[in-house]
Amino acid sequence: MIEVKNLSKIYKVSRREAGMKSAWKNLFHRQYEEVKAIQNLSFFVEKGEMVGYIGPNGAGKSSTIKILSGILTPEEGNCIINGRIPWKERKEHVKDIGVVFGQRSQLWWDVPVIDSFELLKDIYQIPKIQYNHSLEELVSSLSLSTILKTPTRYFMFQRFHHVKGFTYKECLLCFSIVLMAFSLAEIFFRAFDTFPNIIGNGQFDRMLVRPRGLIFQVLASQFELTRLGRLLQAIILFLYVLATGDIVWNRLKIITICFMIISGTVIFASIFILYAGICFFTLDGLEILNIITDGAREYGKYPVSVYGKFVLIFSTAAIPYALFQYYPLLYVIGKSENTLYCGLPLIGMLFIIPCYIVWRVGVRKYVSTGS
């Protein structure tokens, strides 16, 4: 049973005028206007009744479903489903409902299919007898017995064999290098990624009155040793490809791999420093930079060319991500014989220069956050 009375949901949306001047002004002072996604909505659904919920784009359909699911809290009104208020009793409520959002998979890509099922069983606290019965029915209906113990990502490669010409082992090598570089950068340069907190709590003011270099002090303020586990995963992936792959290794390829890891670490560290430098000029860090840090780590599971020509150009000319992740990889896996690609990671490391300049300019402009 679903009972909804006078439900209203309001979003605050940032608005600004066109032009670069307004864009920069918006970084420091944002203007918001209220958008009423739902207004005085009331309806009643009986037990066992099946209904449809339709309307034009922006009518508030998704917002309503999210409120019914307990994800959002309305500004006004009330909703009772099976005797519960969804957003106040979310954990108990979601045990009894099912929600489908688009085409998003419930399977974790890097673990076997059966592990995803087992994890979902524990999350939803499904009794073992009921789980085993449902699993047998699903496996029998969809003929899943041959893939249950196969990682989802590997199963997709078995089905489609390659992604734009890159095999599973080649993508695995690419990702292991990116993950290794990103993990090393996070271990030693994580403090720059959390720099808004260092400024906000006055810690940076204390650094300015100490007779040590600022970068050294920021580095020493935080070591993310929890990332050692991620680094170990990357090393295991790399060793697996080394042992099972069909790459013909030589001295230059080994040196290139070393260059790729070192360059990737420096480039990710440079982005962290750039992020910290921008924090001097904004109210907070720019979240868009997460696209080229955490986002790059996630999308680094595949060579950057699979995402299209524009992304490849941007990753070559703007943020030199492709200089350590893509071009030298082509030489290592034998898709190119151009030995000049082996030196591109060294050129990519020059990216740290403009990032350091932004940092230095920011330090000179800094006027303290007060007490």
C-alpha positions in Angstrom: 0.0 0.0 0.0 1.3 3.5 -1.0 -0.2 6.7 0.4 1.1 10.0 -0.7 -0.3 13.3 0.6 0.7 16.9 -0.6 4.2 15.9 -1.5 6.6 18.7 -2.7 10.2 18.6 -3.7 12.3 21.7 -4.5 15.8 21.8 -6.0 18.2 24.7 -5.8 19.8 25.2 -9.3 22.8 27.4 -9.9 22.3 30.1 -12.5 24.7 32.5 -14.2 25.0 34.8 -17.2 26.9 33.8 -20.3 30.5 34.8 -20.7 33.9 34.1 -19.1 33.5 36.9 -16.6 30.3 35.4 -15.2 31.9 32.0 -15.2 34.8 33.2 -13.0 32.5 35.2 -10.8 30.4 32.1 -10.3 33.3 30.3 -8.8 33.3 32.6 -5.8 29.7 33.5 -5.5 26.9 31.4 -6.9 23.3 32.5 -7.4 20.6 29.9 -7.0 17.0 29.8 -8.0 14.4 27.3 -6.8 12.9 24.7 -9.1 9.7 22.9 -8.0 10.1 19.4 -9.2 7.0 18.1 -7.3 4.2 20.3 -6.0 1.3 19.1 -3.9 1.3 15.6 -5.2 -1.2 13.1 -3.7 -2.2 9.6 -4.8 -3.1 6.2 -3.3 -2.1 2.8 -4.6 -3.9 -0.3 -3.1 -2.1 -3.5 -2.2 -1.7 -5.7 -5.4 -2.7 -2.8 -7.7 -0.5 -2.2 -10.8 -0.1 1.4 -12.0 1.9 3.4 -14.5 3.5 6.8 -13.8 4.0 8.9 -17.0 4.7 12.5 -17.8 6.9 14.9 -19.9 10.6 15.4 -19.1 11.0 17.5 -16.0 7.6 16.6 -14.6 9.1 15.1 -11.4 8.7 11.3 -12.2 12.3 10.3 -11.1 12.1 12.6 -8.1 8.9 10.9 -7.0 10.3 7.4 -7.4 13.4 8.4 -5.4 11.3 9.8 -2.6 9.2 6.6 -2.6 12.5 4.6 -2.4 13.8 6.6 0.5 16.7 8.2 -1.5 15.3 11.8 -1.3 13.5 13.7 1.4 10.7 16.0 0.4 10.3 19.6 1.6 6.6 19.2 2.4 4.0 16.4 2.6 4.1 12.8 3.7 4.4 9.4 2.2 3.7 6.0 3.9 4.5 2.7 2.2 3.6 -0.5 4.0 3.3 1.5 7.2 6.8 3.1 6.9 8.0 6.6 6.0 10.7 5.7 3.3 13.3 8.4 4.1 13.1 7.9 7.9 13.1 4.1 7.8 15.2 3.6 4.7 17.1 0.4 5.7 14.0 -1.5 6.7 12.1 -0.1 3.8 14.5 -1.1 1.0 14.5 -4.7 2.1 10.9 -5.0 0.8 11.1 -3.2 -2.5 12.8 -3.4 -5.8 13.9 -0.5 -7.9 15.3 -0.5 -11.5 17.3 2.6 -12.6 17.9 2.5 -16.3 20.2 -0.2 -17.6 22.7 -0.2 -14.7 24.2 -3.5 -13.9 24.1 -5.0 -10.4 27.2 -7.0 -11.2 30.7 -5.9 -10.1 32.9 -6.0 -13.2 36.1 -7.3 -11.6 34.8 -10.2 -9.5 33.2 -13.5 -10.6 29.4 -13.4 -11.2 28.7 -15.7 -8.3 30.5 -13.3 -5.9 28.2 -10.5 -7.0 25.2 -12.7 -6.3 26.6 -13.7 -2.9 27.3 -10.1 -2.0 23.8 -9.0 -3.0 22.4 -11.8 -0.9 24.2 -10.5 2.2 23.3 -6.8 1.4 19.6 -7.7 1.2 19.8 -10.3 4.0 18.1 -13.0 1.8 17.7 -16.3 3.7 20.0 -19.0 2.4 17.3 -21.5 1.4 15.4 -18.8 -0.6 18.7 -17.6 -2.2 19.7 -21.2 -3.3 16.3 -21.8 -4.8 16.3 -18.5 -6.7 19.9 -19.1 -7.8 19.1 -22.6 -9.2 16.1 -21.2 -11.0 18.1 -18.3 -12.5 21.1 -20.5 -13.6 18.8 -23.1 -15.2 16.6 -20.5 -17.0 19.5 -18.5 -18.4 22.2 -21.2 -18.7 24.6 -19.4 -16.5 26.5 -22.4 -15.1 29.5 -21.9 -17.4 30.1 -18.3 -16.4 29.2 -18.2 -12.7 32.9 -18.3 -11.7 34.1 -16.0 -14.4 34.8 -12.2 -13.6 32.1 -10.2 -15.4 34.7 -8.1 -17.3 36.5 -11.2 -18.5 33.2 -12.8 -19.6 32.5 -9.8 -21.7 35.9 -10.1 -23.4 35.2 -13.9 -24.0 32.0 -12.9 -25.7 33.3 -9.9 -27.8 37.0 -10.9 -27.8 38.4 -7.3 -27.9 37.6 -3.6 -27.4 38.5 -1.6 -30.5 41.4 -4.0 -31.3 42.7 -4.4 -27.7 42.6 -7.8 -26.1 41.8 -8.6 -22.5 45.4 -9.1 -21.5 46.4 -5.8 -23.3 43.7 -3.9 -21.4 44.8 -5.6 -18.2 48.4 -4.5 -18.7 47.2 -0.9 -19.4 45.1 -0.8 -16.3 47.8 -2.3 -14.0 50.2 0.5 -15.0 47.6 3.2 -14.5 46.6 1.8 -11.2 50.2 1.4 -10.0 51.0 5.1 -11.0 47.8 6.4 -9.4 48.3 4.5 -6.2 51.9 5.8 -5.8 50.7 9.3 -6.4 48.0 9.0 -3.8 50.4 7.5 -1.2 52.8 10.4 -1.4 50.7 13.3 -2.7 47.3 12.7 -1.2 47.6 15.8 1.0 47.4 18.0 -2.1 44.1 16.2 -3.0 42.7 17.2 0.4 44.2 20.7 0.3 40.8 22.6 0.9 40.8 21.1 4.4 44.4 22.2 5.0 43.4 25.8 4.1 40.0 25.7 5.8 41.3 24.5 9.2 44.2 27.0 9.4 46.9 24.3 9.0 48.4 26.1 6.0 48.8 29.3 8.1 51.0 27.3 10.5 53.0 25.9 7.6 53.8 29.5 6.5 55.5 30.3 9.8 57.8 27.3 9.8 61.3 27.4 8.3 60.6 24.5 5.8 59.5 24.4 2.2 55.7 24.4 1.8 55.6 21.5 -0.6 57.7 19.4 1.8 55.4 20.3 4.7 52.2 19.5 2.7 53.7 16.1 1.6 54.7 15.3 5.2 51.2 16.2 6.5 49.6 13.0 5.1 50.7 9.7 3.8 47.9 7.5 2.5 49.3 4.2 3.4 45.9 2.6 3.0 46.6 2.8 -0.7 49.3 0.1 -0.4 46.5 -2.5 -0.9 45.5 -1.0 -4.2 49.2 -0.9 -5.2 49.5 -4.6 -4.4 46.5 -5.3 -6.6 48.2 -3.4 -9.5 51.4 -5.4 -9.0 49.5 -8.7 -9.0 47.7 -7.7 -12.2 51.0 -6.8 -13.8 52.7 -10.0 -12.8 49.7 -12.0 -14.1 50.0 -10.4 -17.5 53.7 -10.9 -17.4 53.3 -14.6 -16.8 50.3 -15.3 -19.1 50.6 -12.7 -21.8 52.1 -13.2 -25.2 54.2 -10.0 -25.3 57.8 -10.5 -26.5 59.9 -8.6 -24.0 63.2 -6.9 -24.6 65.3 -4.4 -22.8 63.7 -1.3 -24.4 60.2 -2.5 -23.5 61.1 -3.1 -19.9 62.6 0.4 -19.7 59.5 1.8 -21.3 57.3 0.2 -18.7 59.4 1.8 -16.0 59.1 5.2 -17.7 55.3 4.7 -18.0 54.9 4.0 -14.2 57.2 6.9 -13.2 55.6 9.3 -15.6 52.1 8.3 -14.6 53.0 8.9 -10.9 54.4 12.4 -11.7 51.4 13.3 -13.9 48.9 12.3 -11.3 50.9 14.1 -8.6 51.0 17.2 -10.9 47.2 17.2 -11.1 47.0 17.0 -7.3 49.3 20.0 -7.1 47.3 21.9 -9.7 44.1 21.2 -7.8 45.8 22.5 -4.6 46.9 25.7 -6.5 43.4 26.4 -7.7 42.1 26.2 -4.2 43.8 29.5 -3.4 41.5 31.2 -5.9 38.2 29.5 -5.3 35.9 28.8 -2.4 36.7 25.2 -2.7 38.5 22.8 -5.1 37.2 22.3 -8.6 35.3 19.0 -8.6 35.9 18.8 -12.4 39.5 17.8 -11.7 38.2 14.6 -10.3 37.5 13.6 -13.9 41.2 13.6 -14.6 42.3 11.9 -11.3 39.7 9.4 -10.0 38.0 9.4 -13.4 41.3 8.7 -15.2 42.1 5.8 -12.9 38.6 4.3 -13.7 38.7 4.8 -17.4 42.4 3.9 -17.5 41.1 0.3 -17.6 41.2 0.7 -21.4 43.6 2.4 -23.7 42.4 6.0 -24.0 41.8 5.8 -27.8 38.7 3.6 -27.2 36.9 6.7 -25.9 37.1 8.5 -29.2 39.3 11.0 -31.1 38.4 14.0 -29.0 39.4 12.3 -25.7 42.6 11.1 -27.3 43.5 14.7 -28.4 42.6 16.2 -25.1 44.7 13.5 -23.3 47.6 14.2 -25.5 47.6 18.0 -25.7 45.9 19.3 -22.6 46.5 16.7 -19.8 49.3 14.5 -21.1 47.7 11.3 -19.8 48.0 9.5 -23.2 51.8 10.2 -23.2 52.3 7.5 -20.5 49.1 5.4 -20.8 48.5 5.0 -24.6 51.4 5.7 -27.0 54.1 3.8 -25.2 51.6 0.9 -24.6 51.3 0.6 -28.4 55.0 -0.1 -28.7 55.1 -2.5 -25.7 52.2 -4.7 -27.0 53.6 -4.6 -30.6 50.9 -2.5 -32.2 53.5 0.1 -33.2 57.3 -0.1 -34.0 57.8 3.6 -33.5 60.5 3.7 -30.8 59.9 7.5 -30.3 56.8 6.4 -28.3 59.1 5.0 -25.6 60.3 8.6 -24.8 56.9 10.2 -24.6 56.4 9.4 -20.9 59.5 11.6 -20.2 57.9 14.5 -22.1 54.7 14.0 -20.2 56.5 14.6 -16.9 57.1 18.2 -18.0 53.4 18.8 -17.1 54.5 19.3 -13.6 56.0 22.7 -14.5 52.8 24.6 -15.3 51.1 22.9 -12.3 53.9 24.1 -10.0 53.6 27.6 -11.5 49.9 27.7 -10.6 50.8 26.5 -7.1 53.5 29.3 -6.7 51.1 32.0 -7.9 48.5 30.8 -5.5 50.9 30.9 -2.6 51.8 34.5 -3.4 48.2 35.5 -3.6 47.2 33.7 -0.3 46.1 36.1 2.4 45.1 33.6 5.1 41.7 32.2 6.1 41.6 34.1 9.3 40.9 32.5 12.7 
